[in-house]
Amino acid sequence: MKAAVIGATGQLGSDVTRAMTGSGHEVIGLTHEDIEIYDINSVRGVIERLRPSVVVNTAAMHNVEKCEADPERAYRVNAIGTRNLASVTQEMDCVLVHISTDYVFDGKKSDPYVEGDEPLPLNVYGNSKLAGECFARTLNPRHFVIRTSALYGVSPCRAKGGLNFVDLMLKLARERGQMRVVDAETVSPTATAELAVQINELVKTDAYGLYHATSEGSCSWYEFARAILSTAGLKARVDIASPNEFPAKVPRPQYSVLENSALKKVGLNRLSHWQFGLLRYLEQIERFAVA
């Protein structure tokens, strides 16, 4: 299989590239210097030249606050960019894998969201990603639209300052010995290495459609922070931040836990509990540090 991974140097894209290459696929990594997804001519020129059998789109405008401040750019990248990819991949008869987000939901449920639940985004980021989903699902029948949550991985996420949540907690523990973390948002922290394996398994099939793909279980950011330090064997004080200590500049869902219902229905769920994903990630970054 010949695959083009857009956003190949990013947090998820780099792990997707590793996972697919490790499975024997021919993988071509693309960055924004190689392709501008919001430019239909750029998309068509690159895809026609490469002729991949699958395109994995991990590129997006992720920063929630920047999306809110510049909705035109957010829609250009997250919606129109996906529309261009869906249209061109359909024309060229190749599969499109598009990564979406838990932020398409409003967070007002008290049990995990399944694929059939009605999306109702609270902010520009969520709305622009939902628009992208719709384009992917309507323009290319051979699609995998994958919603995920609270990603962290070895490669830095430039849109979020380079440090993921796990790395930030480790840094604060070592440098300050204490931290305060919000307890109001519940998520399913998901390691990009595990999600990449899941994507690699999906593209081997023709079970096209919409999927939730997050680690099993859920926790608050405060609970996740405590687990990070405990698993890493670090002693530091973690307190719950007061409700107004870190006021959100943009509305966010307070509960965005996803159930991998569709993956389980087709027998393809490969994601473990978030605590196991965290353990493997800590082992991974230790190996990288030694290397």
Buried (B, 14 or more C-beta within 10 A) or exposed (E): BEBBBBBBBBBBBBBBBBBBBEBEBEBBBBBBEBBBBBBBEBBBEBBEEBEBBBBBBBBBBBBBEBBBEBBEBBBBBBBBBBBBBBBBBBEBEBBBBBBBBBBBBBBEBEEBBEBEBEBBBBBBBBBBBBBBBBBBBEBBEBBBBBBBBBBBBBBBBEBBEEBBBBBBBBEBBEEEEEBBBBBBBBBBBBBBBBBBBBBBBBBEEEBBBBBBBBBBBBBBBBBBBBBBBEBBEBEBEBEBBEEEEEEEEBBBBBBBBBBBBBBEEEEBBBBBEBBBBBBEBBEBBEEEEEE
